[in-house]
Amino acid sequence: MAYNIISLKSMYEAIGEEETRKILDEFECPLNKDVEYFIKQKAIQFLKMGISRTFLVSSTYKGKNVIVGYFALTNKITKIKKSILSNSIKKRISRFSEEIVDRYYTVSLPLIGQLGKNYKNNYNTLIAGDDLLKLACDKVKEAQDILGGKFAFVECEDKEKLKNFYESNGFVCFGKRNLEKDEKEQNSGNYLLQMLCDLSNN
């Protein structure tokens, strides 16, 4: 199935905030409150502030284009504990990072901050999670073709299904990040797993 990627920035500039919000308000994701909250409440705000960029994914359904999912990208500094990485990943990531007391790498990496399917009218059935993640990774690689870099990471709830999903797509867990106060309403638990991927292998 063919998918189109629509930049929220381009949409916002073309049709304005009011019409853009109407489109985003149609997004439903009952399995992940944070994914739905972000697209409806934060995506435009973060666009204006330059914090992140959101991309809508559309496909054709019964003769019309519908939003089947979205992903949001940003750049974030994070710490990676060296002892949990394989020697091959250590060697590759050391080129893009700074060592701290020989225990951690501090590195600025692309973060796939949000990734979710649109469950309204069962549009979620029009795209597989693997395909949505690949579209996000491919967009990161487009930026890295210009700026350099090989790695990206995600932050997700500590749920076996989510962890298995990302591991099956080449991500490895490297740490945890405690939730901020305003994040706890939309997420379960007190932290998010952090998972790293070498995109040159994908």
DRENLUMSE-530619 format. One record per residue (C-alpha): y, x, z; chain. Coordinates in nm, 2 decimals. Each point is the difference from the previous one (the first is absolute). Example, Ala and Ser with C-alpha at 12.3 -4.5 7.8 and 13.67 -1.06 7.14 Angstrom:
<r c2="-0.45" c1="1.23" c3="0.78" unit="A"/>
<r c2="0.34" c1="0.14" c3="-0.07" unit="A"/>
//
This chain:
<r c2="0.00" c1="0.00" c3="0.00" unit="A"/>
<r c2="0.35" c1="0.12" c3="-0.09" unit="A"/>
<r c2="0.26" c1="0.04" c3="0.27" unit="A"/>
<r c2="0.38" c1="0.04" c3="-0.01" unit="A"/>
<r c2="0.19" c1="0.19" c3="0.27" unit="A"/>
<r c2="0.34" c1="-0.14" c3="0.07" unit="A"/>
<r c2="0.25" c1="0.21" c3="0.20" unit="A"/>
<r c2="0.17" c1="-0.21" c3="0.27" unit="A"/>
<r c2="0.32" c1="0.20" c3="-0.06" unit="A"/>
<r c2="0.00" c1="-0.10" c3="-0.37" unit="A"/>
<r c2="-0.07" c1="-0.36" c3="0.09" unit="A"/>
<r c2="0.28" c1="-0.01" c3="0.26" unit="A"/>
<r c2="0.25" c1="0.15" c3="-0.24" unit="A"/>
<r c2="-0.10" c1="-0.23" c3="-0.28" unit="A"/>
<r c2="-0.01" c1="-0.34" c3="0.18" unit="A"/>
<r c2="0.18" c1="0.05" c3="0.33" unit="A"/>
<r c2="-0.11" c1="-0.03" c3="0.36" unit="A"/>
<r c2="-0.03" c1="-0.38" c3="0.03" unit="A"/>
<r c2="-0.24" c1="-0.03" c3="-0.30" unit="A"/>
<r c2="-0.19" c1="0.31" c3="0.11" unit="A"/>
<r c2="-0.05" c1="-0.14" c3="0.35" unit="A"/>
<r c2="-0.14" c1="-0.33" c3="-0.15" unit="A"/>
<r c2="-0.27" c1="0.20" c3="-0.18" unit="A"/>
<r c2="-0.09" c1="0.21" c3="0.30" unit="A"/>
<r c2="-0.02" c1="-0.31" c3="0.22" unit="A"/>
<r c2="-0.29" c1="-0.12" c3="-0.21" unit="A"/>
<r c2="-0.21" c1="0.29" c3="0.12" unit="A"/>
<r c2="-0.28" c1="-0.08" c3="0.25" unit="A"/>
<r c2="-0.23" c1="0.24" c3="0.18" unit="A"/>
<r c2="-0.17" c1="-0.18" c3="0.30" unit="A"/>
<r c2="-0.23" c1="0.30" c3="0.06" unit="A"/>
<r c2="0.28" c1="0.24" c3="0.07" unit="A"/>
<r c2="0.32" c1="-0.14" c3="0.16" unit="A"/>
<r c2="0.18" c1="0.33" c3="-0.04" unit="A"/>
<r c2="-0.05" c1="0.01" c3="-0.38" unit="A"/>
<r c2="0.15" c1="-0.35" c3="-0.03" unit="A"/>
<r c2="0.28" c1="0.06" c3="0.25" unit="A"/>
<r c2="0.10" c1="0.32" c3="-0.18" unit="A"/>
<r c2="0.03" c1="-0.15" c3="-0.35" unit="A"/>
<r c2="0.19" c1="-0.30" c3="0.13" unit="A"/>
<r c2="0.22" c1="0.15" c3="0.27" unit="A"/>
<r c2="0.03" c1="0.38" c3="-0.06" unit="A"/>
<r c2="-0.05" c1="0.09" c3="-0.36" unit="A"/>
<r c2="0.35" c1="-0.08" c3="-0.12" unit="A"/>
<r c2="0.16" c1="0.14" c3="0.31" unit="A"/>
<r c2="-0.19" c1="0.33" c3="-0.04" unit="A"/>
<r c2="0.09" c1="0.00" c3="-0.37" unit="A"/>
<r c2="0.37" c1="-0.02" c3="0.09" unit="A"/>
<r c2="-0.03" c1="0.27" c3="0.26" unit="A"/>
<r c2="-0.19" c1="0.23" c3="-0.23" unit="A"/>
<r c2="-0.29" c1="0.01" c3="0.25" unit="A"/>
<r c2="-0.28" c1="-0.10" c3="-0.24" unit="A"/>
<r c2="-0.08" c1="-0.14" c3="-0.34" unit="A"/>
<r c2="-0.21" c1="-0.30" c3="-0.05" unit="A"/>
<r c2="-0.20" c1="-0.08" c3="-0.32" unit="A"/>
<r c2="-0.14" c1="-0.35" c3="-0.09" unit="A"/>
<r c2="-0.32" c1="-0.02" c3="-0.20" unit="A"/>
<r c2="-0.03" c1="-0.30" c3="-0.23" unit="A"/>
<r c2="-0.27" c1="-0.13" c3="-0.23" unit="A"/>
<r c2="-0.05" c1="-0.30" c3="-0.23" unit="A"/>
<r c2="-0.15" c1="-0.31" c3="0.14" unit="A"/>
<r c2="-0.03" c1="-0.33" c3="-0.19" unit="A"/>
<r c2="0.26" c1="0.12" c3="-0.25" unit="A"/>
<r c2="0.26" c1="0.12" c3="0.25" unit="A"/>
<r c2="0.08" c1="0.32" c3="0.18" unit="A"/>
<r c2="-0.07" c1="-0.01" c3="0.37" unit="A"/>
<r c2="0.04" c1="0.25" c3="0.28" unit="A"/>
<r c2="-0.35" c1="0.12" c3="0.11" unit="A"/>
<r c2="0.10" c1="0.27" c3="0.24" unit="A"/>
<r c2="0.25" c1="0.27" c3="0.09" unit="A"/>
<r c2="0.04" c1="0.34" c3="0.15" unit="A"/>
<r c2="0.29" c1="0.19" c3="0.16" unit="A"/>
<r c2="0.06" c1="0.37" c3="-0.01" unit="A"/>
<r c2="0.21" c1="0.24" c3="0.20" unit="A"/>
<r c2="0.01" c1="0.36" c3="0.11" unit="A"/>
<r c2="-0.07" c1="0.09" c3="0.36" unit="A"/>
<r c2="-0.04" c1="0.31" c3="0.22" unit="A"/>
<r c2="-0.32" c1="0.00" c3="0.19" unit="A"/>
<r c2="-0.22" c1="0.24" c3="0.21" unit="A"/>
<r c2="-0.36" c1="0.08" c3="-0.10" unit="A"/>
<r c2="-0.23" c1="0.16" c3="0.25" unit="A"/>
<r c2="-0.16" c1="0.29" c3="-0.17" unit="A"/>
<r c2="-0.34" c1="-0.02" c3="0.19" unit="A"/>
<r c2="-0.09" c1="-0.33" c3="-0.17" unit="A"/>
<r c2="0.05" c1="0.12" c3="-0.36" unit="A"/>
<r c2="-0.25" c1="0.17" c3="-0.22" unit="A"/>
<r c2="0.07" c1="0.36" c3="-0.09" unit="A"/>
<r c2="0.06" c1="-0.10" c3="-0.37" unit="A"/>
<r c2="0.26" c1="-0.26" c3="0.10" unit="A"/>
<r c2="0.17" c1="0.24" c3="0.25" unit="A"/>
<r c2="0.04" c1="0.26" c3="-0.28" unit="A"/>
<r c2="0.15" c1="-0.26" c3="-0.24" unit="A"/>
<r c2="0.23" c1="-0.17" c3="0.25" unit="A"/>
<r c2="0.13" c1="0.33" c3="0.15" unit="A"/>
<r c2="0.20" c1="0.05" c3="-0.32" unit="A"/>
<r c2="0.20" c1="-0.31" c3="0.07" unit="A"/>
<r c2="0.05" c1="0.02" c3="0.37" unit="A"/>
<r c2="0.11" c1="0.20" c3="0.30" unit="A"/>
<r c2="-0.23" c1="0.11" c3="0.28" unit="A"/>
<r c2="0.08" c1="-0.08" c3="0.36" unit="A"/>
<r c2="-0.16" c1="0.22" c3="0.27" unit="A"/>
<r c2="-0.30" c1="0.04" c3="-0.22" unit="A"/>
<r c2="-0.13" c1="-0.35" c3="0.09" unit="A"/>
<r c2="0.19" c1="-0.23" c3="-0.23" unit="A"/>
<r c2="0.15" c1="-0.02" c3="-0.34" unit="A"/>
<r c2="0.33" c1="-0.18" c3="-0.03" unit="A"/>
<r c2="0.04" c1="-0.13" c3="-0.35" unit="A"/>
<r c2="0.21" c1="-0.25" c3="-0.19" unit="A"/>
<r c2="-0.23" c1="-0.23" c3="-0.20" unit="A"/>
<r c2="0.01" c1="-0.32" c3="-0.21" unit="A"/>
<r c2="-0.10" c1="-0.29" c3="0.22" unit="A"/>
<r c2="-0.16" c1="-0.31" c3="-0.15" unit="A"/>
<r c2="0.16" c1="-0.21" c3="0.27" unit="A"/>
<r c2="-0.11" c1="-0.34" c3="-0.11" unit="A"/>
<r c2="-0.28" c1="-0.12" c3="-0.22" unit="A"/>
<r c2="-0.11" c1="-0.36" c3="-0.03" unit="A"/>
<r c2="-0.13" c1="-0.28" c3="-0.22" unit="A"/>
<r c2="0.17" c1="-0.34" c3="-0.04" unit="A"/>
<r c2="-0.23" c1="-0.28" c3="0.13" unit="A"/>
<r c2="0.22" c1="-0.28" c3="-0.13" unit="A"/>
<r c2="-0.20" c1="-0.22" c3="-0.24" unit="A"/>
<r c2="-0.29" c1="0.25" c3="0.03" unit="A"/>
<r c2="0.20" c1="0.25" c3="-0.21" unit="A"/>
<r c2="-0.17" c1="0.27" c3="0.22" unit="A"/>
<r c2="-0.31" c1="-0.05" c3="-0.21" unit="A"/>
<r c2="0.17" c1="0.13" c3="-0.31" unit="A"/>
<r c2="0.01" c1="0.36" c3="0.13" unit="A"/>
<r c2="-0.24" c1="0.22" c3="0.20" unit="A"/>
<r c2="0.13" c1="0.20" c3="0.29" unit="A"/>
<r c2="-0.12" c1="0.32" c3="-0.16" unit="A"/>
<r c2="0.21" c1="-0.08" c3="-0.31" unit="A"/>
<r c2="0.31" c1="-0.07" c3="0.20" unit="A"/>
<r c2="-0.04" c1="0.32" c3="0.19" unit="A"/>
<r c2="-0.05" c1="0.19" c3="-0.32" unit="A"/>
<r c2="0.32" c1="-0.14" c3="-0.14" unit="A"/>
<r c2="0.19" c1="0.12" c3="0.31" unit="A"/>
<r c2="-0.16" c1="0.34" c3="-0.02" unit="A"/>
<r c2="0.08" c1="0.03" c3="-0.37" unit="A"/>
<r c2="0.37" c1="-0.09" c3="0.08" unit="A"/>
<r c2="0.01" c1="0.28" c3="0.26" unit="A"/>
<r c2="-0.15" c1="0.24" c3="-0.26" unit="A"/>
<r c2="0.27" c1="-0.09" c3="-0.24" unit="A"/>
<r c2="0.26" c1="0.12" c3="0.25" unit="A"/>
<r c2="-0.20" c1="0.31" c3="0.08" unit="A"/>
<r c2="-0.01" c1="0.09" c3="-0.37" unit="A"/>
<r c2="0.37" c1="0.04" c3="0.03" unit="A"/>
<r c2="0.04" c1="0.13" c3="0.36" unit="A"/>
<r c2="-0.33" c1="0.17" c3="0.07" unit="A"/>
<r c2="-0.26" c1="-0.07" c3="0.27" unit="A"/>
<r c2="-0.36" c1="-0.12" c3="0.01" unit="A"/>
<r c2="-0.04" c1="-0.20" c3="0.31" unit="A"/>
<r c2="0.08" c1="-0.35" c3="0.13" unit="A"/>
<r c2="-0.09" c1="-0.19" c3="0.31" unit="A"/>
<r c2="-0.03" c1="-0.35" c3="0.14" unit="A"/>
<r c2="0.02" c1="-0.16" c3="0.35" unit="A"/>
<r c2="-0.23" c1="-0.29" c3="0.07" unit="A"/>
<r c2="-0.14" c1="-0.19" c3="0.30" unit="A"/>
<r c2="-0.31" c1="0.14" c3="0.16" unit="A"/>
<r c2="-0.24" c1="-0.24" c3="-0.16" unit="A"/>
<r c2="-0.33" c1="0.10" c3="-0.14" unit="A"/>
<r c2="0.05" c1="-0.19" c3="-0.32" unit="A"/>
<r c2="0.34" c1="0.16" c3="-0.07" unit="A"/>
<r c2="-0.12" c1="0.35" c3="0.09" unit="A"/>
<r c2="-0.31" c1="-0.03" c3="-0.22" unit="A"/>
<r c2="0.22" c1="-0.13" c3="-0.29" unit="A"/>
<r c2="0.23" c1="0.30" c3="0.01" unit="A"/>
<r c2="-0.28" c1="0.25" c3="0.05" unit="A"/>
<r c2="-0.18" c1="-0.14" c3="-0.30" unit="A"/>
<r c2="0.32" c1="0.08" c3="-0.20" unit="A"/>
<r c2="0.02" c1="0.36" c3="0.11" unit="A"/>
<r c2="0.21" c1="-0.02" c3="0.32" unit="A"/>
<r c2="-0.10" c1="0.18" c3="0.32" unit="A"/>
<r c2="0.13" c1="-0.08" c3="0.35" unit="A"/>
<r c2="0.23" c1="0.27" c3="0.15" unit="A"/>
<r c2="0.16" c1="-0.17" c3="0.30" unit="A"/>
<r c2="0.16" c1="-0.30" c3="0.17" unit="A"/>
<r c2="0.36" c1="-0.12" c3="0.03" unit="A"/>
<r c2="0.10" c1="-0.22" c3="0.29" unit="A"/>
<r c2="0.17" c1="-0.32" c3="-0.10" unit="A"/>
<r c2="0.37" c1="-0.05" c3="0.04" unit="A"/>
<r c2="0.10" c1="-0.30" c3="0.22" unit="A"/>
<r c2="0.10" c1="-0.21" c3="-0.31" unit="A"/>
<r c2="-0.33" c1="0.07" c3="-0.17" unit="A"/>
<r c2="-0.22" c1="-0.13" c3="0.27" unit="A"/>
<r c2="0.06" c1="-0.37" c3="-0.08" unit="A"/>
<r c2="-0.14" c1="0.05" c3="-0.35" unit="A"/>
<r c2="-0.29" c1="0.23" c3="0.07" unit="A"/>
<r c2="-0.30" c1="0.00" c3="0.23" unit="A"/>
<r c2="-0.05" c1="0.28" c3="0.25" unit="A"/>
<r c2="0.25" c1="0.27" c3="0.11" unit="A"/>
<r c2="-0.04" c1="0.25" c3="-0.29" unit="A"/>
<r c2="-0.06" c1="0.04" c3="-0.37" unit="A"/>
<r c2="-0.26" c1="0.24" c3="-0.15" unit="A"/>
<r c2="0.15" c1="0.26" c3="-0.24" unit="A"/>
<r c2="-0.21" c1="0.09" c3="-0.30" unit="A"/>
<r c2="0.06" c1="0.27" c3="-0.26" unit="A"/>
<r c2="-0.10" c1="0.03" c3="-0.36" unit="A"/>
<r c2="0.02" c1="0.29" c3="-0.25" unit="A"/>
<r c2="0.11" c1="-0.19" c3="-0.31" unit="A"/>
<r c2="-0.10" c1="0.28" c3="-0.23" unit="A"/>
<r c2="-0.36" c1="-0.10" c3="0.06" unit="A"/>
<r c2="0.07" c1="-0.37" c3="-0.09" unit="A"/>
//
